[in-house]
C-alpha cells in the first residue's frame, strides 16, 4: 500500500514542473521582423511577450525614440534613423528566471532615383549612347550591395539589364524613334522588401533631309501642256524647298515651294527639274528630266502631200496618152 502523503507530493511536484516549464518557455517577438528604413526616415517597432508576471519589459537602443507600453507589449518609435548599424533589443525580465531578449535588424538604406544621361538632341544615323545610373546607394554601411539591378526599356522592349548600379546602351539612332520614351528602372532588395525607383526621358532625334523624291504628271510634253512637278522630303526639323529650273517664266509655286505648276508649258521649259531641300543639319536633292516633244510643222506636211499629188497627176497623164 502506497502512502498517501508521498503520492500527493509526487503529483504536486509533477504539476509544478509543468508550470515552471510553461513559464520558462514563454517568448518575446518584435514586429516588423526586418524593416527597411531610409536613412533619416522613421520606424515604429512593437515588442510583445507571452511571459506572465514579468517584472520589466523595455527597449535597449542607441538612439532616442518614443516609448509606449501596455499589458504584454511595448512600442518604440524612432523618428530619425541616423545610424547605419541600428539593432534595437527588446528585454523581458521575470522573477526567478533568466531575462529574455530579442533583437531586430533595421536595414537602413540610401537609394536615390536613377539618372538618365543622353544627348539632348540626337542626330539620326549617328551612334549614340544612353547611360542610366543610381547616384547614391548604400545598405547598412555597404556602398556596393549585391541585391540591386537596373534596366533600360523602350516600350515593351528591354534594351539592356545589369546587376549593377549602372547600365549603358549603344544604338544607331533612327528618325522614326523621335518621341519614343526611354525608361530606366532600378530595383533593390533590402531585407524582405523590394524597392523600386525609375526615371524616363523622351528621345529628341534630329535629321538632315531624307526620303527625297520627285513626281510629275508629264515627263514628255507638247506645247500648251499643264506641267505639275512635286517634291517630297522628310527631315527634323522639316526641310525648306527650292528649285533649279530650265526657265522661271510662267512658273507658279505653292505648298511652301514643294509644288511648281506651269499652266502652259513651252519649248523653253524643256530640261532638268532639280528640287533642293535644306535644314540646319544638311541638304538633299533630286531631279527629273521633262522633255519637249515638237509637233509636226505645216511645211513638213507640204513636202509630204506635194509629191503625192505630183505622182497622181503624172499617173493620170500617162493613162490618157495610152488611150490615144
Secondary structure in CASP SS format (residue, H / E / C, confidence):
PFRMAT SS
TARGET T0000
AUTHOR 0000-0000-0000
METHOD secondary structure of the structure
MODEL  1
X C 1.00
X C 1.00
X C 1.00
X H 1.00
X H 1.00
X H 1.00
X H 1.00
X H 1.00
X H 1.00
X H 1.00
X H 1.00
X H 1.00
X H 1.00
X H 1.00
X H 1.00
X H 1.00
X H 1.00
X H 1.00
X H 1.00
X H 1.00
X H 1.00
X H 1.00
X H 1.00
X H 1.00
X C 1.00
X C 1.00
X C 1.00
X E 1.00
X E 1.00
X E 1.00
X E 1.00
X C 1.00
X C 1.00
X C 1.00
X C 1.00
X E 1.00
X E 1.00
X E 1.00
X C 1.00
X C 1.00
X C 1.00
X C 1.00
X E 1.00
X E 1.00
X E 1.00
X E 1.00
X E 1.00
X E 1.00
X E 1.00
X C 1.00
X C 1.00
X C 1.00
X C 1.00
X E 1.00
X E 1.00
X E 1.00
X E 1.00
X E 1.00
X E 1.00
X E 1.00
X C 1.00
X C 1.00
X C 1.00
X C 1.00
X C 1.00
X E 1.00
X E 1.00
X E 1.00
X E 1.00
X E 1.00
X C 1.00
X C 1.00
X E 1.00
X E 1.00
X E 1.00
X E 1.00
X E 1.00
X E 1.00
X C 1.00
X C 1.00
X C 1.00
X C 1.00
X C 1.00
X C 1.00
X C 1.00
X C 1.00
X C 1.00
X C 1.00
X E 1.00
X E 1.00
X E 1.00
X E 1.00
X E 1.00
X E 1.00
X C 1.00
X C 1.00
X C 1.00
X C 1.00
X C 1.00
X E 1.00
X E 1.00
X E 1.00
X E 1.00
X C 1.00
X C 1.00
X C 1.00
X E 1.00
X E 1.00
X E 1.00
X E 1.00
X E 1.00
X C 1.00
X C 1.00
X C 1.00
X E 1.00
X E 1.00
X E 1.00
X C 1.00
X C 1.00
X C 1.00
X C 1.00
X E 1.00
X E 1.00
X C 1.00
X C 1.00
X C 1.00
X E 1.00
X E 1.00
X E 1.00
X E 1.00
X E 1.00
X E 1.00
X E 1.00
X C 1.00
X C 1.00
X C 1.00
X E 1.00
X E 1.00
X E 1.00
X C 1.00
X C 1.00
X E 1.00
X C 1.00
X C 1.00
X C 1.00
X C 1.00
X C 1.00
X E 1.00
X E 1.00
X E 1.00
X E 1.00
X E 1.00
X E 1.00
X E 1.00
X C 1.00
X C 1.00
X E 1.00
X E 1.00
X E 1.00
X E 1.00
X E 1.00
X E 1.00
X C 1.00
X C 1.00
X C 1.00
X E 1.00
X E 1.00
X E 1.00
X E 1.00
X E 1.00
X E 1.00
X E 1.00
X C 1.00
X C 1.00
X H 1.00
X H 1.00
X H 1.00
X C 1.00
X C 1.00
X C 1.00
X E 1.00
X E 1.00
X E 1.00
X E 1.00
X E 1.00
X E 1.00
X E 1.00
X E 1.00
X E 1.00
X E 1.00
X C 1.00
X C 1.00
X E 1.00
X E 1.00
X E 1.00
X E 1.00
X E 1.00
X E 1.00
X E 1.00
X E 1.00
X E 1.00
X E 1.00
X C 1.00
X C 1.00
X E 1.00
X E 1.00
X E 1.00
X E 1.00
X E 1.00
X E 1.00
X E 1.00
X E 1.00
X E 1.00
X E 1.00
X E 1.00
X E 1.00
X C 1.00
X C 1.00
X C 1.00
X E 1.00
X E 1.00
X C 1.00
X C 1.00
X C 1.00
X C 1.00
X C 1.00
X E 1.00
X E 1.00
X E 1.00
X E 1.00
X E 1.00
X E 1.00
X E 1.00
X E 1.00
X E 1.00
X E 1.00
X C 1.00
X C 1.00
X C 1.00
X E 1.00
X E 1.00
X E 1.00
X E 1.00
X E 1.00
X C 1.00
X C 1.00
X C 1.00
X C 1.00
X C 1.00
X C 1.00
X E 1.00
X E 1.00
X E 1.00
X E 1.00
X C 1.00
X C 1.00
X C 1.00
X C 1.00
X E 1.00
X E 1.00
X E 1.00
X E 1.00
X C 1.00
X C 1.00
X C 1.00
X C 1.00
X H 1.00
X H 1.00
X H 1.00
X C 1.00
X E 1.00
X E 1.00
X E 1.00
X E 1.00
X E 1.00
X E 1.00
X E 1.00
X E 1.00
X E 1.00
X C 1.00
X C 1.00
X E 1.00
X E 1.00
X E 1.00
X E 1.00
X E 1.00
X E 1.00
X E 1.00
X E 1.00
X E 1.00
X E 1.00
X E 1.00
X C 1.00
X C 1.00
X C 1.00
X C 1.00
X C 1.00
X H 1.00
X H 1.00
X H 1.00
X H 1.00
X H 1.00
X H 1.00
X H 1.00
X H 1.00
X H 1.00
X H 1.00
X H 1.00
X H 1.00
X H 1.00
X H 1.00
X H 1.00
X H 1.00
X H 1.00
X H 1.00
X H 1.00
X H 1.00
X H 1.00
X H 1.00
X H 1.00
X H 1.00
X H 1.00
X H 1.00
X C 1.00
END
